[in-house]
Amino acid sequence: MFNGGNNGGYTYPGQSMSRVSIPNLIVVDTEMPYKPCYQRTYDINVNHGTLNQLENALSGAGVKTGRPISESLLLANAPDIMNIAAAPGKQILIPNGWDTKRFRWVMLAIETLDSDTLYHYIQGYTDHSEVSFNRNLDPRTTFYINTITTIKKTEDFTRPGVYDYQLMSTYNVITDVMGSSGFQPANITDRDSLIRPQDVYDTLSQQAIAHEHGIPDSIDGSSIIAPGMATTSRKSNNNPISHLTATLNAGVRGKLLSRSSSDPASLYCEASGSLTEWSIARNGFISALYKATGIVSSTSFTLADIEQLSPGIKLDVFTNQQVKAVNAPGFGTSYETESDLHGMDITTSVALTAMNVINGYAAESFLRVAGISLSVVNGVANVLPTAAPQFLLPIPDVRLQEMLIEQFRIKVETHASAMLTQNYSYDLELHYFMDMYTDTLIRLSINHGYEQVFRLATFADSLFTPVITSGFQRGNLLDSYNTLVDRTLGVMVY
């Protein structure tokens, strides 16, 4: 069986007795330099038109007070309200630059508890890719953590040999990998910070308290991106529809629970409480690494650290050519014609949105490798598989495999198609291939125009998640969500 729930945190009786083993560490070198990446945060568009559309959708569905709003209900309106910015921000830095050859890596850490097994898939990149003649890695190589996906496997006690699988979490690990070499504005409100749904209300709460004491502006310190400090963000936060739905629901809940209070900070605290993100320190692998090595940083480690935790760990070193067996049909063997990621055109924006949205849906279905073709013509979407899917972990139940693949296909055909076409305002032809360990490849054309090719670094997508923002953009998001919550409450049926 399968449970796609994504809990905000987990604690098991006897968790302190858990055992962590690491069967292997797989590293794959990069083939060629990557195009520089640029920050693109969320754009939110709240005006009379979008507010009226939202009100009509909610009143037409008869949404009752206290009942959560579904993503499906917002599908027709979300693309007009919230999207990933078309205009690029500052260039994103990565250790040694985007033109440096490095390793992309993935490690499976198996945590055994009393009655459950947790599979932690930790994925990321290194600072370089130097190896010896015998294919041994440079022991000084730094491994940066990009994402962690945790799946729980539990045996059904009523049916021995039958297992339930639950997606416990899949999140980006966000930090300032460049440390002091990056520019830090003197004004704290201009620094890079996070705008996850939780941060929306944490910051609004902080501002409400500050205003009471005559302080004009402030920011929740826990949302600031700082060197050596790891913050997690659910992969679903990278999806505009999911971000909008989660934040709206939490805001409505906060207002309902705090109606008896005149303190605006209490409203925001109530809202934030239902959006708590994962604490990376509670991850079984991170906890075991700390106990074995004493290293405080939970954002990076060396090969020596892992060998201290798991002596004799199997290290599999592959060249990019060796993994081409699972390459995407129709993408060829080189990407010399790939497009620049600095474009302000709608095609570049759609490509980046596709990576965030579709990769998130793939993770929800336990997919490590996925390839599809999405065609949207005159508002009708059609999805066809183009590559044999591969799962993160062995799933012997064929019916479960089929269900997970179909779940992914439906999400792309219904949710992603609406988001990528601004609610079907234009035709789209998109060919997509994702390997969690390496890259996301996208070929797309809009309204049957010129086709562009994009190669996006899946292995480092935490560096360019849209929940990273600063300054004016943060303020606009905060003000807009306040307005959206008020208008949503105004049309709910009591």
Phi, psi and omega in degrees: 000167184224136175233116184270015181298147180235089184288156179281346181181164180213145175220131180243143173302132179079016182298331180295344180266008183293154178239136182243127175236150181235099182299317182197163176233120182255128177234139180228128182281159178279154186271318185207167180301150177263151173295140177304143179259156183229148180291131174223107182270186179283139168257133178239135187237095181246112178215183183302319182296309182290326178293319178295321177299316179297315180299318180296319180295318182287316180291324178295328179273352180062042182296128183267148179301133180091345177269135180292147175275134182271156175298323182299323181293330183268359186304319184286339185251330186305317182298332179279336183270318188219136180203167174282135188303138176282330181273127180289149174263215183288157178291138182272134181266145174224146182310126178070006173089158183289345181268004179272134174291137181212175175261141166259136187223157173217142181226135175260121174247120182259120180253119182259121178252188183302312185233357183233161172236128178254128177256110178261116177260105182258127188227147179184213186211164179249175179275340176200183185225040180284132177226157178278177178301328181271015178067030174268139181284150172299121183297344179274358181302131177264130178258119178261133179276130180254308180220155173227127176241129182240127178240132179259132178245122182230132177283136177283111185295339178277345180221084181307136180090353177255132186241145170263142177240133179227131174282106181283319181192152168213116189214155171279147172253115189248131177204171175269092185290342183269348176059223187291347180285343178276152181284132178241112179301147180294324179281119186298330181288348177265356181283158176297133177213176183261148178231045172297163177309319178299319183293331178305311185275331174297317180289319177298323177296315179300318181293322179298319178292318180297318181296327177298333182256016175078014178269123189292324185209149180202174180214147178290118186299332183289346181268352181286137180274118185229152180301136175078354180253122182264133175235143179255153176215123179307141177301329180296338177294341179278355181259117183306320181295316181294318179299313181296315182296313181297318183289319177298311181300319181292321179295317178297316179299316180298318180292322180293319183284338184251020183299330182280354183253142176265003182269112181297332180297326180293324176302311184291327177294319177299318181294315182296327185300335181268004186239016187305131178274167178293143170265120184297335181294339180272356176290135185301320179293313181299318179297317180293322179297319179295317181295325183280328188243336183079004180288137184274323183295132178250022182249343182203164179200173176249170177298324179298323178298315181293321179293332176289324178285319184226080181303137179078017179304139180280121181252117179254114182253122181238150169273163179300325180296329182289337179262006180292349179298334179255022182289164186282129174300135177089358180256354178072198184247354177220159185234042183292342180263010183296149184278154174292148181265009182265000185296146176260012183275164182292331181296316178296319179297318179295320180299315181291323177295319179300317179300312182294315185285308186289322177298325177295318178294325177296317180297323179296335178259019176064021186273131173265322178234132178210142177219129180217162171240124179247121178240127177237114181230124180052040176081004179252124182258142178220132182240131176233141176287144179235353179214146179295123181291147174233138184264158179297321182227157180298128177237099186291336182284109182297322180296323177294319176303313182297322180294319180294319179295318179293323177300317178297314182299316182295318179299320179292317185290328183259304186281306184296320182299320179293319182292319186282343181247017182052054181058049172064037178274353175206163177279152183217136171236115186228127173248126191230136174219132181229131167239114184307329183284337190231268191231165165247125180249133183223129169243128182209154173220148181245132181053040174063027180270201183297132181274134177243151181245134179232137173241117186243139186280088177305323186293347182228029186289349175291340180287334183234034174294144181288355178277359173271126184212182177194163170047235187301318183298322178297313181300320179296318178297316182297311180298319183293320180293325175302314180295316181299318180295316180299315182291326178295314178299327184293337183250001179288145181273127180272000000 
